[in-house]
Amino acid sequence: MILCLPFLLIFISGCGSSSQKKDEPPVYSPLQVLVPEATGKETLGSSPIILDVSNISQGYFIAQSDSSDLTCSLQIISPSGVLYSYFIAPGESATVTFTEGSGDYTITGYQQVQGDQYAALYSETVTVQLENDFLPFLYPNQYVNFTPDSKASQLALSLIDEDTVDVDALQQIYDYVVSNLTYDYEKADTVTTGYLPDVDEALKTGTGICFDYAALTTAMLRSCDIPCKLQIGYAGDIKHAWIDVYIRSKGWVNQAVSFKGDTWTLMDPTFDSNSDDKEAIQDYIGDESNYTVQFTR
């Protein structure tokens, strides 16, 4: 079967010990930047796009392309029926996380024929039972790509220590991002479909679009073992990206946040750093109805 896929393109382990319950984030001592592994113990699919599903209980699988010249694609139907699309360059690999948690995911592999035409290779259903519900939001993936050696990870860990509580870590990381990145209007006008953020490049250039802001903040928080969701959707009628963060004393807090005493204020990092009218934009981003989630990364 041959399909045209442009409409499916989307905008946009270390040593130590851990203690955890399934419904609470794992606690690592010392702090760990989690590293996905393709062990080859269990695989699905076929060449040119192999799925290493050895660690699905950890919340991810790794797609590996052995093609020398053609792009491969995955379409994943989540337990709720949301369709996710991933594109893997020739010879590259990508970590894909199970962002809807435990359940059945249908994964269909495609190989590029020419241009935007792709041929279906196989379809597999994977039953996921997570060891911990928060793991998909601690590991890196294709959209939030970092390693222990990434500048983003090292910077995040330099801003906190073992005794820093998650609320303070979030505040420090948030403050750093909005103080050191400026919005790139030219990039926003020219960004192409299928864009993937590069968190270290954003740090290097000091500029980015909303996707870069959100991906960098997410990478830094996950590097500090703070569960964080990169959300892709709409703010009003504008395509946008933002973050949800898990705070142990509060649970999941939607949209990135700032704090005034014990009052939670919904805060989108892009709007906050880019707005001259702080009061008006705060009223807007404080209203959850202004946000519509399409995809969680």
N, C-alpha and C positions, 0 to 999 in steps of 0.2 A: 504494500500500500504506500502511495506517495502522498505526502501532505505538504502544504505550504504553511510555514510557521511564523511569519512576521507578526501576526496578530497575537501570538503567544509570548513574544518577547516582553519582558517586564522592565519598566523604568526602575527606570531607576538605574612520657607522661612523667612525669618527673617523680622524684623521691618525696617521701613524706607520708603522713598518716591522715586519715579522715574519719570522722564520725558522722553518721547521718541516719535520718529516718526518711522514708520515701516521700513524705509530705512536707519535709523541711529541707532547706538547702544544705548540701554537704559542707562540713567544716574541715578545712585542711590546715595542718600545722607542720611546717610553715606554709604560707600562702603558695598556691600553685597556679601556674598557667597551664591549663589542661591541653594536651596534645593528642589529636586524633591519630589512630594507628590503623594501617591496613596490614593485618597479619596474614591474610590469605587462608585462614582456617575455614572460612565459609564464604563462598562466592555465588553470585547469581548472574544471569545474562550470558552474553557471548561477545566475542571480538566483533567490533573494535571498542565496545564500551562495557567493561566488566564492573560489577558491583560487589565490593567487599563489604559483606554484612556481618562480619565477625563480631562487631561491637554494637549491635543495634540496641542492646539493653542499656548502653551508655548514652543513647539518644542520637546516634548518627550512623551513616554509612559513607563509604568513600567510593566515588565513581572514578574509574581509571580508563583513559583512552589510550589505545595502542595504535591509533591511526597516525599515519605520517603526514597526511595532507588535508584531511576532511574533518570538519567540526561534527561533534556528536551532540545529541540533545536527549534530555530526560523530561518526561512529563509525569508528574506525580499527583495522584488524586488522594487527598487527605481523608481521614475518617469522616469529616463533615461534608466532603464533596468539593472542597476548594481545589482548583487546578493550579499547580505550581510548575513552572518551566525553568530548566537549567540548560545552559550551553557550555560544552567543554571543548576547549581548543585542542587541536591535534597534539597528542603526546602528553597532555596535561591531566591533572586529577582535580577533583573538587570534593570537599566535604559537604554533605547535605544533612541537615538536622531535622529531626521529627518534631516540628514545633507544635503539633496538636497533641503530643503526648502519646500514651499507649493506644493501640488500635490497629486497624488494618489499613495499609497504604498500598495502592496499586501503582507500580512503577513501569513505565513503558520506555524502552530505549529506541532511539532513532539515529540513523547515520545520514549525513548530508549527501545528497546526490549531485546537486549543483545549485548555486545561488541559494534561494530560500526553500528549495525542495528537499524533503527528507523522507527516507524510507524507514518504515517500522521494522525493527529487528526482533523484538520480543516484548512480552508483558508479564510481569511477576507481581504477585501479591505477598507483601511482607507483614506478618503479624508482630507488632512491637509491644513488648512489655518492659517498660522502663524500670531500671533499678532505683532511680530517683527522678521525680517529676521535674526537677530543675536543671538536669544535666544539659538538655538542648539549649539552654540559655546561659551556659557557662563555656561551652566549647566554641572554637572558631568555626566559621563556615565560609562558603564562597562569597557571601556578602559582607561578612564581618571577619576579615582574614588577618590573623595575627599569630605570632609564635612567641615563645619565651625570649627570643632574641630581637623581636620587633621593638622599634623605638617607642611605639605606643605602649607596649607592655612594660618596658623598663621605666618609662616616664611615670606611668600610673603607680608602679610599686615604689618609686622614689618619693611620691607625694604622701604616702601613708606608711604606717608600720603595723605590726601585729596587733597592737592595741587600739587602732583606729576603728571606731564603730562605723557601720555601713552608712549611716546618715551623714557623718562627717566626711567619709570618703567620697560620697556622691557630691557633696557640696564642693569639695576641693577639686575634683575632676571636672565638674560642671563649670566652676569658676575659671579653671585653666583653659578649657576649650573656648568659652565665649570671650575670654580676654586675649587669646592668641590666634584666633582665626577670624578672618574677615570674609564677607560674602563675595563670591566671584560671579559678578553679573554676566560677564562675557561667557564664562563656562556654562552658566545656566541657560543662556540663549543658544548655545551650540552643542550641548550634550546630546549624545546619540542614544537611541533605544538600545537597551541591553547594557547600559553603563554599570560597571562595578567599581565601588569605592576602593581607594588605596589609602589606608589610614596613615601609613608612614609618609606617603607623599603629601598628604594634607598637613602633617606636622612640618615637613620640610619647607613647603611653599607658604604656609600660614594662611592659605585660602581654601575655600571649598563651597559647594552648594549644600543644600539641606541634607542630602544623602550622605555627604562626607561628614558633616557635623554629627549626624546621628550614628553613623558607623564608627567614627573615632570614639565618641563617648561610650558607645556600647563595648567596643574592644577594650577600652581602659577599665571599665567597670568589671567586665568578665575576667580580666587579668587579675583583679583583686578579689576574685571569687564572689562577686556580687551578681546574682542573676539579673539579666537585662534582656528585654525583647526589642529588636529593631522592627518597628511597625512601618509599613508602607501603605499609603492610602491617600486620602484627601483631607486638606484643611479648607473647609468651605468647598469651593469648586476647583481648588488648585492642587495639583499633584504634590505630594509631600511625604516626608519621612520623619519619624520621631521615636522616642524611646519610652518604654515602661520599665520600672525598676522594682525589684522585690526588696522591701525593707522589713527586717525581721520583726520589728515591733508593730508594723502596720499591715503587712501583706503586700500584694501587688499595688503599686501606685501608678496610675495611668498618666501618660505623658511625662516627660522629664520634669523635675520639680525643683523649686527653690523653697527656702524655709524662712519664716519669721517667727521666732519662738517656737511654739508648738503648733503653729498654723501652717497647713500644707497649701502651697500655691502651685497650680498647674503651670508648667513652664516649658515651652518649646525653645530649645537652645538657639535655633536659627533666628526666630522672631526676636528673641530677647537681645541677642548681640547686634542685630541689624536695625532695630527700631529706634527712632528718635522720640516717638510718642509712647513712653513706657506705660502710662496709665491706660490708654486706649487699647494697646496691644495686650496688656495684662488682662483686661476684661474679656477680650476675645479668646485668648488661649486658655483662660480659666473656665471656659464653657465647653464641657466634653462633647456636647452635641455638634460642635464645629468640626469634629474629627470622625472620619469614617475609615476603618481599617479594611484593607483588601488582603494584605499578605503579612505574615509574621515571619521574621528571619532570625 
